[in-house]
Amino acid sequence: MSGKMTLSESERASLAWCKAQQSTNNGQCVEIASAAGKIAIRDSKDPDGPILVYTPAEFSAFLTGARNGEFDRLVSDRAHLFM
């Protein structure tokens, strides 16, 4: 298994962040950006905070799982009441 992926300062400074159109207006969502061979994810409420970095293959596997409903059990109809 390879080591933890990180971003250089220049990569971090050049990221163009985007978030889902269905995200809430009060900032409760994640933002995603890409750098060469890397996908970066951060909490939109903490733009100067930590950034998680994944390979495109890892992120693609996550998206496939999300599309297939593999994570639906983590979100209940009542979960949004506690955010």
A tleap script that builds the chain and sets N, CA, C and O, in Angstrom:
source leaprc.protein.ff14SB
mol = sequence {
  NMET SER GLY LYS MET THR LEU SER GLU SER
  GLU ARG ALA SER LEU ALA TRP CYS LYS ALA
  GLN GLN SER THR ASN ASN GLY GLN CYS VAL
  GLU ILE ALA SER ALA ALA GLY LYS ILE ALA
  ILE ARG ASP SER LYS ASP PRO ASP GLY PRO
  ILE LEU VAL TYR THR PRO ALA GLU PHE SER
  ALA PHE LEU THR GLY ALA ARG ASN GLY GLU
  PHE ASP ARG LEU VAL SER ASP ARG ALA HIE
  LEU PHE CMET
}
set mol.1.N position { 0.845 -1.191 0.000 }
set mol.1.CA position { 0.000 0.000 0.000 }
set mol.1.C position { 0.882 1.244 0.000 }
set mol.1.O position { 1.868 1.306 0.734 }
set mol.2.N position { 0.540 2.214 -0.803 }
set mol.2.CA position { 1.341 3.428 -0.902 }
set mol.2.C position { 1.082 4.343 0.291 }
set mol.2.O position { 0.128 4.143 1.043 }
set mol.3.N position { 1.938 5.346 0.455 }
set mol.3.CA position { 1.815 6.287 1.558 }
set mol.3.C position { 0.696 7.284 1.343 }
set mol.3.O position { 0.045 7.304 0.299 }
set mol.4.N position { 0.490 8.099 2.341 }
set mol.4.CA position { -0.547 9.127 2.311 }
set mol.4.C position { -0.239 10.153 1.227 }
set mol.4.O position { 0.888 10.636 1.116 }
set mol.5.N position { -1.250 10.478 0.433 }
set mol.5.CA position { -1.082 11.488 -0.604 }
set mol.5.C position { -1.249 12.874 0.010 }
set mol.5.O position { -2.082 13.079 0.892 }
set mol.6.N position { -0.456 13.809 -0.461 }
set mol.6.CA position { -0.542 15.190 0.001 }
set mol.6.C position { -0.504 16.126 -1.195 }
set mol.6.O position { -0.271 15.710 -2.330 }
set mol.7.N position { -0.735 17.387 -0.915 }
set mol.7.CA position { -0.646 18.435 -1.934 }
set mol.7.C position { 0.510 19.355 -1.599 }
set mol.7.O position { 0.746 19.664 -0.431 }
set mol.8.N position { 1.228 19.792 -2.614 }
set mol.8.CA position { 2.255 20.808 -2.405 }
set mol.8.C position { 1.556 22.151 -2.180 }
set mol.8.O position { 0.370 22.298 -2.474 }
set mol.9.N position { 2.278 23.098 -1.673 }
set mol.9.CA position { 1.701 24.431 -1.462 }
set mol.9.C position { 1.214 25.034 -2.784 }
set mol.9.O position { 0.165 25.676 -2.818 }
set mol.10.N position { 1.960 24.834 -3.860 }
set mol.10.CA position { 1.532 25.389 -5.156 }
set mol.10.C position { 0.279 24.673 -5.664 }
set mol.10.O position { -0.602 25.315 -6.235 }
set mol.11.N position { 0.185 23.361 -5.466 }
set mol.11.CA position { -1.029 22.638 -5.854 }
set mol.11.C position { -2.222 23.146 -5.043 }
set mol.11.O position { -3.294 23.409 -5.589 }
set mol.12.N position { -2.019 23.278 -3.740 }
set mol.12.CA position { -3.099 23.739 -2.862 }
set mol.12.C position { -3.591 25.126 -3.269 }
set mol.12.O position { -4.795 25.384 -3.276 }
set mol.13.N position { -2.669 26.009 -3.602 }
set mol.13.CA position { -3.034 27.384 -3.972 }
set mol.13.C position { -3.760 27.450 -5.315 }
set mol.13.O position { -4.523 28.385 -5.557 }
set mol.14.N position { -3.533 26.470 -6.186 }
set mol.14.CA position { -4.123 26.533 -7.525 }
set mol.14.C position { -5.424 25.734 -7.668 }
set mol.14.O position { -5.982 25.667 -8.763 }
set mol.15.N position { -5.907 25.137 -6.595 }
set mol.15.CA position { -7.122 24.326 -6.691 }
set mol.15.C position { -8.352 25.182 -6.985 }
set mol.15.O position { -8.527 26.257 -6.412 }
set mol.16.N position { -9.185 24.697 -7.872 }
set mol.16.CA position { -10.467 25.339 -8.189 }
set mol.16.C position { -11.561 24.458 -7.592 }
set mol.16.O position { -11.904 23.415 -8.149 }
set mol.17.N position { -12.099 24.882 -6.468 }
set mol.17.CA position { -13.060 24.086 -5.719 }
set mol.17.C position { -14.458 24.157 -6.320 }
set mol.17.O position { -14.865 25.192 -6.846 }
set mol.18.N position { -15.187 23.053 -6.238 }
set mol.18.CA position { -16.582 23.024 -6.674 }
set mol.18.C position { -17.394 22.224 -5.660 }
set mol.18.O position { -16.857 21.390 -4.931 }
set mol.19.N position { -18.691 22.492 -5.629 }
set mol.19.CA position { -19.565 21.723 -4.752 }
set mol.19.C position { -20.852 21.407 -5.488 }
set mol.19.O position { -21.173 22.030 -6.500 }
set mol.20.N position { -21.575 20.448 -4.980 }
set mol.20.CA position { -22.798 19.984 -5.633 }
set mol.20.C position { -23.842 21.087 -5.674 }
set mol.20.O position { -23.941 21.898 -4.753 }
set mol.21.N position { -24.607 21.111 -6.731 }
set mol.21.CA position { -25.677 22.099 -6.858 }
set mol.21.C position { -26.736 21.924 -5.785 }
set mol.21.O position { -27.426 22.884 -5.441 }
set mol.22.N position { -26.881 20.723 -5.249 }
set mol.22.CA position { -27.883 20.469 -4.223 }
set mol.22.C position { -27.377 20.752 -2.811 }
set mol.22.O position { -28.085 20.484 -1.841 }
set mol.23.N position { -26.177 21.285 -2.682 }
set mol.23.CA position { -25.677 21.594 -1.344 }
set mol.23.C position { -26.512 22.720 -0.752 }
set mol.23.O position { -27.109 23.521 -1.470 }
set mol.24.N position { -26.538 22.758 0.556 }
set mol.24.CA position { -27.363 23.765 1.223 }
set mol.24.C position { -26.689 25.127 1.196 }
set mol.24.O position { -25.468 25.222 1.074 }
set mol.25.N position { -27.473 26.160 1.308 }
set mol.25.CA position { -26.952 27.525 1.279 }
set mol.25.C position { -26.205 27.893 2.557 }
set mol.25.O position { -25.461 28.874 2.565 }
set mol.26.N position { -26.380 27.138 3.632 }
set mol.26.CA position { -25.697 27.467 4.877 }
set mol.26.C position { -24.316 26.814 4.975 }
set mol.26.O position { -23.744 26.748 6.062 }
set mol.27.N position { -23.783 26.337 3.867 }
set mol.27.CA position { -22.413 25.853 3.822 }
set mol.27.C position { -22.199 24.429 4.272 }
set mol.27.O position { -21.054 24.025 4.477 }
set mol.28.N position { -23.244 23.657 4.432 }
set mol.28.CA position { -23.085 22.282 4.896 }
set mol.28.C position { -22.850 21.339 3.727 }
set mol.28.O position { -23.766 20.666 3.255 }
set mol.29.N position { -21.630 21.305 3.279 }
set mol.29.CA position { -21.294 20.383 2.208 }
set mol.29.C position { -19.790 20.243 2.113 }
set mol.29.O position { -19.037 20.908 2.824 }
set mol.30.N position { -19.375 19.373 1.227 }
set mol.30.CA position { -17.958 19.227 0.930 }
set mol.30.C position { -17.693 19.854 -0.425 }
set mol.30.O position { -18.595 20.000 -1.250 }
set mol.31.N position { -16.450 20.219 -0.635 }
set mol.31.CA position { -16.024 20.756 -1.921 }
set mol.31.C position { -14.946 19.830 -2.474 }
set mol.31.O position { -14.194 19.207 -1.724 }
set mol.32.N position { -14.887 19.754 -3.780 }
set mol.32.CA position { -13.956 18.849 -4.452 }
set mol.32.C position { -13.174 19.631 -5.502 }
set mol.32.O position { -13.713 20.514 -6.169 }
set mol.33.N position { -11.902 19.293 -5.635 }
set mol.33.CA position { -11.042 19.918 -6.638 }
set mol.33.C position { -10.072 18.852 -7.145 }
set mol.33.O position { -9.901 17.806 -6.518 }
set mol.34.N position { -9.445 19.126 -8.273 }
set mol.34.CA position { -8.469 18.167 -8.793 }
set mol.34.C position { -7.145 18.847 -9.075 }
set mol.34.O position { -7.089 20.010 -9.474 }
set mol.35.N position { -6.088 18.094 -8.857 }
set mol.35.CA position { -4.730 18.476 -9.232 }
set mol.35.C position { -4.206 17.292 -10.047 }
set mol.35.O position { -4.876 16.263 -10.131 }
set mol.36.N position { -3.065 17.415 -10.624 }
set mol.36.CA position { -2.524 16.345 -11.478 }
set mol.36.C position { -2.475 15.025 -10.724 }
set mol.36.O position { -1.671 14.856 -9.808 }
set mol.37.N position { -3.343 14.082 -11.114 }
set mol.37.CA position { -3.357 12.759 -10.511 }
set mol.37.C position { -3.893 12.700 -9.100 }
set mol.37.O position { -3.676 11.710 -8.402 }
set mol.38.N position { -4.592 13.741 -8.659 }
set mol.38.CA position { -5.097 13.797 -7.296 }
set mol.38.C position { -6.490 14.410 -7.269 }
set mol.38.O position { -6.803 15.312 -8.045 }
set mol.39.N position { -7.317 13.906 -6.367 }
set mol.39.CA position { -8.629 14.494 -6.103 }
set mol.39.C position { -8.606 14.973 -4.661 }
set mol.39.O position { -8.290 14.202 -3.755 }
set mol.40.N position { -8.936 16.237 -4.441 }
set mol.40.CA position { -8.899 16.846 -3.113 }
set mol.40.C position { -10.327 17.098 -2.622 }
set mol.40.O position { -11.198 17.497 -3.394 }
set mol.41.N position { -10.553 16.861 -1.329 }
set mol.41.CA position { -11.871 17.060 -0.723 }
set mol.41.C position { -11.697 17.838 0.574 }
set mol.41.O position { -10.803 17.543 1.368 }
set mol.42.N position { -12.559 18.840 0.786 }
set mol.42.CA position { -12.511 19.605 2.034 }
set mol.42.C position { -13.917 19.944 2.502 }
set mol.42.O position { -14.881 19.838 1.744 }
set mol.43.N position { -14.019 20.346 3.739 }
set mol.43.CA position { -15.262 20.805 4.340 }
set mol.43.C position { -15.448 22.272 3.945 }
set mol.43.O position { -14.577 23.096 4.225 }
set mol.44.N position { -16.548 22.604 3.311 }
set mol.44.CA position { -16.751 23.973 2.837 }
set mol.44.C position { -16.850 24.977 3.988 }
set mol.44.O position { -16.616 26.169 3.786 }
set mol.45.N position { -17.192 24.512 5.185 }
set mol.45.CA position { -17.277 25.410 6.336 }
set mol.45.C position { -15.895 25.759 6.884 }
set mol.45.O position { -15.759 26.696 7.671 }
set mol.46.N position { -14.878 25.018 6.478 }
set mol.46.CA position { -13.514 25.209 6.979 }
set mol.46.C position { -12.528 25.213 5.815 }
set mol.46.O position { -11.710 24.300 5.697 }
set mol.47.N position { -12.594 26.232 4.951 }
set mol.47.CA position { -11.770 26.225 3.737 }
set mol.47.C position { -10.260 26.244 3.994 }
set mol.47.O position { -9.481 25.864 3.120 }
set mol.48.N position { -9.846 26.677 5.170 }
set mol.48.CA position { -8.415 26.669 5.487 }
set mol.48.C position { -8.012 25.438 6.291 }
set mol.48.O position { -6.861 25.306 6.707 }
set mol.49.N position { -8.962 24.548 6.502 }
set mol.49.CA position { -8.711 23.348 7.291 }
set mol.49.C position { -8.086 22.237 6.482 }
set mol.49.O position { -7.540 22.464 5.402 }
set mol.50.N position { -8.172 21.037 7.014 }
set mol.50.CA position { -7.540 19.887 6.355 }
set mol.50.C position { -8.159 19.551 5.009 }
set mol.50.O position { -9.343 19.787 4.766 }
set mol.51.N position { -7.341 19.005 4.160 }
set mol.51.CA position { -7.771 18.550 2.831 }
set mol.51.C position { -7.433 17.076 2.715 }
set mol.51.O position { -6.291 16.673 2.936 }
set mol.52.N position { -8.423 16.276 2.370 }
set mol.52.CA position { -8.198 14.860 2.109 }
set mol.52.C position { -7.839 14.703 0.637 }
set mol.52.O position { -8.442 15.345 -0.223 }
set mol.53.N position { -6.859 13.853 0.345 }
set mol.53.CA position { -6.377 13.692 -1.029 }
set mol.53.C position { -6.440 12.214 -1.413 }
set mol.53.O position { -5.967 11.347 -0.679 }
set mol.54.N position { -7.036 11.944 -2.583 }
set mol.54.CA position { -7.206 10.594 -3.083 }
set mol.54.C position { -6.733 10.512 -4.523 }
set mol.54.O position { -6.623 11.525 -5.214 }
set mol.55.N position { -6.456 9.299 -4.964 }
set mol.55.CA position { -6.142 9.088 -6.374 }
set mol.55.C position { -7.458 9.125 -7.155 }
set mol.55.O position { -8.523 8.914 -6.576 }
set mol.56.N position { -7.396 9.390 -8.454 }
set mol.56.CA position { -8.616 9.319 -9.258 }
set mol.56.C position { -9.280 7.942 -9.176 }
set mol.56.O position { -10.508 7.862 -9.186 }
set mol.57.N position { -8.509 6.866 -9.095 }
set mol.57.CA position { -9.092 5.518 -8.999 }
set mol.57.C position { -9.845 5.343 -7.684 }
set mol.57.O position { -10.925 4.752 -7.665 }
set mol.58.N position { -9.288 5.849 -6.588 }
set mol.58.CA position { -9.968 5.758 -5.290 }
set mol.58.C position { -11.274 6.554 -5.311 }
set mol.58.O position { -12.306 6.077 -4.840 }
set mol.59.N position { -11.222 7.759 -5.856 }
set mol.59.CA position { -12.419 8.594 -5.911 }
set mol.59.C position { -13.469 7.983 -6.832 }
set mol.59.O position { -14.663 8.040 -6.537 }
set mol.60.N position { -13.033 7.401 -7.938 }
set mol.60.CA position { -13.952 6.739 -8.860 }
set mol.60.C position { -14.643 5.564 -8.172 }
set mol.60.O position { -15.838 5.346 -8.372 }
set mol.61.N position { -13.900 4.807 -7.365 }
set mol.61.CA position { -14.494 3.685 -6.635 }
set mol.61.C position { -15.552 4.195 -5.657 }
set mol.61.O position { -16.607 3.578 -5.508 }
set mol.62.N position { -15.275 5.318 -4.989 }
set mol.62.CA position { -16.260 5.906 -4.082 }
set mol.62.C position { -17.515 6.331 -4.851 }
set mol.62.O position { -18.632 6.033 -4.426 }
set mol.63.N position { -17.338 7.021 -5.971 }
set mol.63.CA position { -18.490 7.467 -6.758 }
set mol.63.C position { -19.326 6.294 -7.240 }
set mol.63.O position { -20.555 6.353 -7.213 }
set mol.64.N position { -18.675 5.242 -7.675 }
set mol.64.CA position { -19.402 4.053 -8.116 }
set mol.64.C position { -20.217 3.481 -6.966 }
set mol.64.O position { -21.384 3.133 -7.146 }
set mol.65.N position { -19.616 3.381 -5.786 }
set mol.65.CA position { -20.340 2.888 -4.622 }
set mol.65.C position { -21.512 3.777 -4.258 }
set mol.65.O position { -22.587 3.285 -3.914 }
set mol.66.N position { -21.309 5.095 -4.332 }
set mol.66.CA position { -22.401 6.027 -4.027 }
set mol.66.C position { -23.536 5.877 -5.035 }
set mol.66.O position { -24.708 5.857 -4.656 }
set mol.67.N position { -23.196 5.773 -6.294 }
set mol.67.CA position { -24.224 5.595 -7.331 }
set mol.67.C position { -25.002 4.295 -7.140 }
set mol.67.O position { -26.188 4.220 -7.461 }
set mol.68.N position { -24.325 3.276 -6.617 }
set mol.68.CA position { -24.958 1.978 -6.405 }
set mol.68.C position { -25.687 1.880 -5.066 }
set mol.68.O position { -26.225 0.825 -4.730 }
set mol.69.N position { -25.706 2.961 -4.308 }
set mol.69.CA position { -26.436 2.975 -3.045 }
set mol.69.C position { -25.714 2.331 -1.878 }
set mol.69.O position { -26.331 2.073 -0.845 }
set mol.70.N position { -24.416 2.064 -2.015 }
set mol.70.CA position { -23.678 1.393 -0.957 }
set mol.70.C position { -23.612 2.177 0.346 }
set mol.70.O position { -23.383 1.582 1.399 }
set mol.71.N position { -23.802 3.479 0.309 }
set mol.71.CA position { -23.676 4.307 1.502 }
set mol.71.C position { -25.008 4.862 1.981 }
set mol.71.O position { -25.055 5.630 2.941 }
set mol.72.N position { -26.085 4.477 1.318 }
set mol.72.CA position { -27.398 5.009 1.663 }
set mol.72.C position { -27.769 4.737 3.120 }
set mol.72.O position { -28.484 5.531 3.732 }
set mol.73.N position { -27.293 3.628 3.678 }
set mol.73.CA position { -27.640 3.297 5.057 }
set mol.73.C position { -27.057 4.290 6.064 }
set mol.73.O position { -27.509 4.351 7.207 }
set mol.74.N position { -26.058 5.067 5.645 }
set mol.74.CA position { -25.436 6.039 6.536 }
set mol.74.C position { -26.258 7.313 6.688 }
set mol.74.O position { -26.005 8.113 7.589 }
set mol.75.N position { -27.234 7.505 5.818 }
set mol.75.CA position { -28.059 8.704 5.842 }
set mol.75.C position { -29.500 8.286 6.072 }
set mol.75.O position { -30.070 7.524 5.292 }
set mol.76.N position { -30.077 8.787 7.143 }
set mol.76.CA position { -31.478 8.463 7.411 }
set mol.76.C position { -32.339 9.680 7.126 }
set mol.76.O position { -31.826 10.783 6.939 }
set mol.77.N position { -33.630 9.479 7.094 }
set mol.77.CA position { -34.555 10.586 6.871 }
set mol.77.C position { -34.435 11.639 7.960 }
set mol.77.O position { -34.759 12.804 7.727 }
set mol.78.N position { -33.973 11.251 9.151 }
set mol.78.CA position { -33.899 12.178 10.272 }
set mol.78.C position { -32.516 12.775 10.455 }
set mol.78.O position { -32.353 13.680 11.273 }
set mol.79.N position { -31.511 12.303 9.726 }
set mol.79.CA position { -30.150 12.767 9.930 }
set mol.79.C position { -30.004 14.274 9.712 }
set mol.79.O position { -29.233 14.928 10.413 }
set mol.80.N position { -30.736 14.821 8.753 }
set mol.80.CA position { -30.615 16.252 8.454 }
set mol.80.C position { -31.140 17.122 9.599 }
set mol.80.O position { -30.809 18.306 9.648 }
set mol.81.N position { -31.929 16.593 10.505 }
set mol.81.CA position { -32.455 17.370 11.618 }
set mol.81.C position { -31.370 17.734 12.637 }
set mol.81.O position { -31.537 18.673 13.415 }
set mol.82.N position { -30.277 17.001 12.630 }
set mol.82.CA position { -29.225 17.222 13.615 }
set mol.82.C position { -28.048 18.001 13.073 }
set mol.82.O position { -27.053 18.171 13.779 }
set mol.83.N position { -28.125 18.473 11.861 }
set mol.83.CA position { -27.035 19.243 11.254 }
set mol.83.C position { -27.177 20.705 11.558 }
set mol.83.O position { -26.350 21.508 11.128 }
savepdb mol mol.pdb
quit
